[in-house]
């Protein structure tokens, strides 16, 4: 399960297991405790019964805060993760899930 200092979970079902992405430590804590480190986006896999089937792994850990993770299932069983990055202003980044490469198709 995500650690106690995590927040902003995003979940998607792959058809076999859940991918849960979250902020760690919670970026909202910086408003209360200004010396808190900036948040990173971390994820883990959960089995269909809700038990962890992987250890937490880092998705994004740049110098600024990464927050507001989002997870989406793509056609063909792929997944994509997106998050807000404050390293050099505000921007949105995305990556395919570690076990399901993103495949782009050209439409006529």
Wavefront OBJ file of the C-alpha trace (Angstrom):
o trace
v 0.000 0.000 0.000
v 1.111 3.612 -0.426
v 2.990 5.081 2.551
v 1.184 7.286 5.067
v 2.788 10.468 3.713
v 1.383 9.853 0.220
v -1.685 11.491 -1.338
v -3.498 12.187 -4.616
v -3.873 8.556 -5.734
v -4.797 7.688 -9.309
v -5.843 4.132 -10.181
v -6.387 2.150 -13.376
v -7.298 -1.508 -13.951
v -5.225 -3.385 -16.548
v -7.609 -6.307 -16.775
v -5.359 -8.305 -14.451
v -4.156 -5.878 -11.782
v -4.370 -2.257 -10.627
v -1.730 0.409 -11.171
v -1.843 2.981 -8.350
v 0.168 6.206 -8.777
v 0.485 8.789 -5.985
v 2.480 11.755 -4.685
v 5.141 11.042 -2.081
v 5.588 12.926 0.124
v 2.239 14.627 -0.248
v 2.791 17.913 -2.122
v -0.040 19.519 -0.128
v 2.165 19.287 2.960
v 4.461 22.012 1.554
v 1.677 24.523 2.209
v 1.681 23.542 5.893
v 5.373 22.701 6.299
v 7.390 24.878 3.871
v 10.572 22.877 4.520
v 8.954 19.628 3.315
v 10.752 18.109 0.325
v 9.034 18.420 -3.049
v 6.775 15.551 -4.022
v 7.666 12.801 -6.475
v 5.276 10.581 -8.397
v 5.509 6.967 -7.264
v 3.462 3.926 -8.299
v 2.878 0.323 -7.355
v 0.920 -2.630 -8.699
v -1.919 -4.193 -6.713
v -3.429 -7.600 -7.384
v -7.140 -8.023 -8.033
v -7.572 -8.725 -4.304
v -5.957 -5.371 -3.372
v -2.654 -6.761 -2.082
v 0.611 -5.238 -3.305
v 2.163 -7.242 -6.125
v 5.181 -4.915 -6.440
v 7.234 -2.607 -4.306
v 6.646 1.125 -4.900
v 8.697 2.423 -7.844
v 9.505 5.979 -8.896
v 7.844 7.423 -11.985
v 9.174 11.002 -11.694
v 11.653 12.580 -9.263
v 13.072 15.734 -10.774
v 14.338 18.728 -8.762
v 10.917 20.408 -8.449
v 7.655 18.939 -7.272
v 5.864 16.353 -9.378
v 2.200 16.083 -8.447
v -1.352 15.295 -9.570
v -0.715 11.881 -11.151
v -3.244 10.494 -13.629
v -3.405 6.965 -15.051
v -5.331 5.867 -18.135
v -5.837 2.560 -19.903
v -5.130 2.567 -23.621
v -6.744 0.334 -26.236
v -4.735 -2.861 -26.528
v -4.062 -3.143 -22.772
v -1.456 -0.397 -22.547
v -1.399 2.276 -19.853
v -0.119 5.820 -19.745
v 0.744 7.984 -16.739
v 0.722 11.786 -16.660
v 1.642 14.277 -13.929
v 2.265 17.954 -13.246
v 5.923 18.979 -13.045
v 7.042 22.210 -11.331
v 10.782 21.785 -11.983
v 10.949 24.662 -14.470
v 7.514 26.275 -14.274
v 4.329 24.280 -14.653
v 4.218 21.578 -17.287
v 2.543 18.237 -17.899
v 4.647 15.144 -18.514
v 3.629 11.634 -19.482
v 5.137 8.192 -19.833
v 3.902 4.742 -20.742
v 3.599 2.375 -17.815
v 6.761 0.384 -17.100
v 5.257 -2.874 -18.357
v 3.055 -1.691 -21.207
v 4.823 0.338 -23.895
v 2.864 3.120 -25.501
v 2.105 2.408 -29.144
v 1.170 5.317 -31.365
v -0.837 4.623 -34.501
v -1.352 6.910 -37.442
v -4.958 7.333 -38.501
v -5.762 7.977 -42.165
l 1 2 3 4 5 6 7 8 9 10 11 12 13 14 15 16 17 18 19 20 21 22 23 24 25 26 27 28 29 30 31 32 33 34 35 36 37 38 39 40 41 42 43 44 45 46 47 48 49 50 51 52 53 54 55 56 57 58 59 60 61 62 63 64 65 66 67 68 69 70 71 72 73 74 75 76 77 78 79 80 81 82 83 84 85 86 87 88 89 90 91 92 93 94 95 96 97 98 99 100 101 102 103 104 105 106 107 108
